[in-house]
Amino acid sequence: MLYNICYGTHGNQKKIPLLGLLGKTQDHLDAIIEFIDNVDPDVIGLIEVDSGSYRSGRKCQVEKIAEKLGHFHSYRSKYATDSRWQNIPIYNKQGNAFLAKDSIQNEKFHYFDRGMKKLVIELELEHVTFFLVHLALSFKVRQKQILHLYNMIKQTDRPYIVAGDFNAFTGEEEIQLLMSASGLQNADLKMQPSYPSRNPKRHLDFILHSPKIKVNHFNMPQVELSDHLPLVIDFDVLQEE
């Protein structure tokens, strides 16, 4: 599952747009956890999680979700360690995370050269490697990040999945060069929009996979627990003959 959970604040945003991002999230996060638990994914890539600001009651959302699900987890701030955003309250508690049923073999944290949000999490499980991204809002910066991402993923010789909020406001065509150069394929053959959840019109979220990944099923549950819809795939890793 790939899910941008908007720091668990979407319930507040329905009542107070924009300012809802500053509201407390405990009750709404429980609803998100219940939904994820019902889907029962083996691996979860979470975008926009709070690691312990006042809005989450000083508790790390990733740790709470992992404890409820019984998953291993990997979290990192989406801003580089030398970023000025690390000195600003709330911002310095914002990040992305992976959760997995199976033990994590290895994890790496990469940072793009450009952009405000620079984090790429590389997670290695027994048979597959995942890359989790949240790209910039600026088109020019996104293109720089996509080039950097291509140079990053071509280093792996394992089956891999690249997933995240690409902020691709013009849709799949923004990442077509990345897909063509790397051989990545879009798990969503229908290219359905994922944002906003109440009436999706924009293709912001993608799960891309290498040729050694066989997607058996893709779906986008119609839930409004965040401003993004979650993306869920069932897949197999093709073994060498």
C-alpha positions as CSV (number, residue, x, y, z in Angstrom):
1,M,0.0,0.0,0.0
2,L,1.1,3.6,-0.8
3,Y,-0.8,6.2,1.2
4,N,-0.2,9.9,1.7
5,I,-2.0,10.3,5.1
6,C,-1.6,14.1,5.3
7,Y,-0.3,13.8,8.9
8,G,-3.7,12.4,9.9
9,T,-5.2,15.9,9.7
10,H,-7.7,15.5,7.0
11,G,-10.6,15.2,9.4
12,N,-9.6,18.7,10.7
13,Q,-9.3,20.1,7.2
14,K,-12.8,19.2,6.4
15,K,-13.9,21.5,9.2
16,I,-11.2,24.2,8.9
17,P,-9.5,24.1,5.4
18,L,-5.7,24.7,5.4
19,L,-5.6,25.6,9.2
20,G,-6.8,22.0,9.7
21,L,-3.2,20.9,9.1
22,L,-2.4,22.4,12.5
23,G,-5.1,20.5,14.4
24,K,-4.6,17.5,16.6
25,T,-4.8,14.2,14.9
26,Q,-5.1,11.4,17.5
27,D,-8.7,10.4,16.8
28,H,-8.4,10.6,13.0
29,L,-5.2,8.6,13.0
30,D,-7.1,5.7,14.7
31,A,-9.5,5.6,11.8
32,I,-6.6,5.5,9.4
33,I,-5.0,2.6,11.4
34,E,-8.3,0.7,11.3
35,F,-8.5,1.1,7.6
36,I,-5.0,-0.1,7.0
37,D,-5.4,-3.0,9.3
38,N,-8.5,-4.1,7.4
39,V,-6.6,-4.0,4.1
40,D,-3.8,-6.0,5.8
41,P,-0.9,-5.0,3.5
42,D,2.5,-6.7,3.8
43,V,4.4,-3.4,3.0
44,I,3.2,0.1,3.5
45,G,4.8,3.3,2.2
46,L,3.5,6.3,4.1
47,I,3.8,9.9,2.9
48,E,3.4,12.8,5.3
49,V,3.6,11.3,8.8
50,D,4.2,13.2,12.0
51,S,7.0,11.9,14.3
52,G,5.9,13.7,17.4
53,S,4.8,17.3,17.2
54,Y,2.0,18.8,19.4
55,R,-0.6,17.8,16.8
56,S,0.1,14.1,17.3
57,G,0.3,14.5,21.1
58,R,4.1,14.3,21.0
59,K,3.9,10.7,19.8
60,C,5.4,9.3,16.7
61,Q,2.6,8.3,14.3
62,V,4.7,5.7,12.6
63,E,5.5,4.0,15.9
64,K,1.8,4.0,16.8
65,I,0.8,2.5,13.5
66,A,3.6,-0.1,13.6
67,E,2.7,-1.1,17.1
68,K,-1.0,-1.6,16.2
69,L,-0.2,-3.6,13.1
70,G,2.8,-5.5,14.5
71,H,5.0,-4.3,11.7
72,F,8.7,-3.3,11.5
73,H,9.1,0.3,10.5
74,S,11.6,2.8,9.1
75,Y,11.1,6.6,9.3
76,R,13.1,9.7,8.4
77,S,12.4,13.4,8.2
78,K,11.8,14.5,4.6
79,Y,14.1,17.5,5.0
80,A,17.8,17.0,4.9
81,T,19.7,17.2,8.2
82,D,21.2,20.6,7.2
83,S,17.9,22.1,6.0
84,R,16.6,25.2,7.7
85,W,13.3,23.4,8.0
86,Q,14.8,21.3,10.7
87,N,14.9,24.3,12.9
88,I,11.2,25.1,12.6
89,P,8.6,23.4,14.9
90,I,6.2,21.0,13.3
91,Y,8.2,21.0,10.0
92,N,11.0,19.1,11.8
93,K,8.6,16.4,12.8
94,Q,7.3,15.8,9.2
95,G,8.6,12.8,7.3
96,N,7.9,9.6,5.4
97,A,8.0,6.0,6.4
98,F,7.9,2.3,5.5
99,L,6.2,-0.4,7.5
100,A,6.6,-4.1,6.7
101,K,5.4,-7.4,8.1
102,D,8.7,-9.1,7.3
103,S,12.0,-8.0,8.9
104,I,13.8,-5.3,7.0
105,Q,17.1,-6.5,5.4
106,N,18.5,-3.1,4.8
107,E,17.5,0.6,4.6
108,K,19.1,3.7,3.1
109,F,18.1,7.3,3.3
110,H,19.0,9.4,0.2
111,Y,18.5,13.1,-0.3
112,F,18.0,14.9,-3.6
113,D,20.3,17.8,-4.4
114,R,17.3,20.1,-5.2
115,G,14.0,20.9,-3.5
116,M,12.5,21.4,-0.1
117,K,11.4,17.8,0.3
118,K,14.5,15.8,-0.6
119,L,14.1,12.4,1.1
120,V,14.1,9.0,-0.7
121,I,13.8,5.9,1.4
122,E,15.3,2.8,0.0
123,L,14.0,-0.4,1.7
124,E,15.4,-3.8,1.0
125,L,13.3,-6.9,1.8
126,E,14.3,-10.5,1.0
127,H,13.2,-10.5,-2.6
128,V,12.4,-6.9,-3.5
129,T,13.7,-3.3,-3.0
130,F,11.4,-0.4,-2.5
131,F,12.0,3.3,-3.1
132,L,9.6,5.8,-1.5
133,V,9.5,9.4,-2.8
134,H,7.7,12.7,-2.3
135,L,8.6,15.1,-5.1
136,A,8.7,18.9,-5.2
137,L,5.8,21.1,-6.1
138,S,7.9,23.1,-8.6
139,F,7.9,21.5,-12.1
140,K,11.6,22.4,-12.8
141,V,12.7,21.0,-9.4
142,R,10.7,17.8,-10.0
143,Q,12.5,17.2,-13.3
144,K,15.9,17.6,-11.5
145,Q,14.7,15.2,-8.8
146,I,13.4,12.6,-11.4
147,L,16.8,12.6,-13.1
148,H,18.5,12.1,-9.7
149,L,16.0,9.3,-8.9
150,Y,16.8,7.6,-12.2
151,N,20.6,7.6,-11.4
152,M,19.7,6.2,-8.0
153,I,17.5,3.3,-9.0
154,K,19.7,2.2,-11.9
155,Q,22.3,1.2,-9.2
156,T,20.1,-1.8,-8.1
157,D,20.2,-5.1,-9.8
158,R,17.2,-6.4,-7.8
159,P,13.5,-6.4,-8.6
160,Y,12.2,-3.0,-7.3
161,I,9.2,-0.8,-6.9
162,V,9.2,3.0,-6.9
163,A,6.2,4.5,-5.2
164,G,5.2,7.9,-3.8
165,D,3.5,11.2,-4.2
166,F,5.1,12.5,-7.4
167,N,3.1,15.8,-7.4
168,A,2.9,15.2,-11.2
169,F,0.2,17.8,-11.9
170,T,0.1,17.0,-15.6
171,G,-0.1,13.3,-15.0
172,E,1.9,10.3,-16.2
173,E,3.6,12.2,-19.0
174,E,5.8,14.0,-16.4
175,I,7.4,10.7,-15.5
176,Q,7.3,9.1,-19.0
177,L,11.0,9.8,-19.5
178,L,11.9,8.1,-16.2
179,M,9.7,5.1,-17.1
180,S,11.2,4.8,-20.7
181,A,14.8,5.1,-19.6
182,S,14.5,2.7,-16.6
183,G,11.9,0.2,-18.0
184,L,9.6,1.0,-15.1
185,Q,5.9,0.3,-15.6
186,N,2.8,1.9,-14.1
187,A,1.0,-0.6,-11.8
188,D,-2.3,1.3,-12.6
189,L,-3.0,0.5,-16.2
190,K,-6.1,2.7,-16.2
191,M,-4.1,5.7,-14.9
192,Q,-6.7,6.8,-12.4
193,P,-6.5,10.1,-10.5
194,S,-5.8,10.0,-6.8
195,Y,-6.3,13.6,-5.6
196,P,-8.4,15.0,-4.1
197,S,-10.0,12.0,-2.5
198,R,-13.5,13.4,-2.5
199,N,-13.5,13.9,-6.3
200,P,-10.2,12.7,-7.8
201,K,-8.9,14.7,-10.8
202,R,-5.1,14.7,-10.5
203,H,-2.7,11.9,-11.0
204,L,-0.3,12.6,-8.1
205,D,0.4,9.2,-6.7
206,F,2.1,6.4,-8.5
207,I,3.4,2.8,-7.9
208,L,5.9,2.0,-10.6
209,H,7.6,-1.4,-10.9
210,S,10.5,-3.0,-12.7
211,P,9.9,-5.8,-15.3
212,K,10.7,-8.5,-12.7
213,I,7.6,-7.5,-10.7
214,K,4.3,-9.1,-11.8
215,V,1.2,-7.1,-10.7
216,N,-1.7,-9.3,-10.1
217,H,-4.2,-6.7,-9.0
218,F,-4.3,-2.9,-8.5
219,N,-7.0,-0.9,-6.7
220,M,-7.6,2.5,-5.2
221,P,-9.9,2.2,-2.2
222,Q,-12.5,5.1,-2.2
223,V,-11.9,6.4,1.3
224,E,-11.7,10.0,2.4
225,L,-9.5,9.6,5.4
226,S,-6.8,11.8,3.7
227,D,-6.8,14.2,0.9
228,H,-5.2,11.5,-1.2
229,L,-6.6,8.1,-2.1
230,P,-4.5,5.0,-1.1
231,L,-3.0,2.8,-3.8
232,V,-2.9,-0.9,-3.3
233,I,-1.2,-3.6,-5.4
234,D,-0.9,-7.4,-5.1
235,F,2.2,-8.6,-6.8
236,D,4.7,-11.4,-7.2
237,V,8.4,-11.2,-7.8
238,L,9.4,-13.3,-10.8
239,Q,12.2,-15.6,-10.1
240,E,15.2,-16.2,-12.4
241,E,14.8,-19.3,-14.5
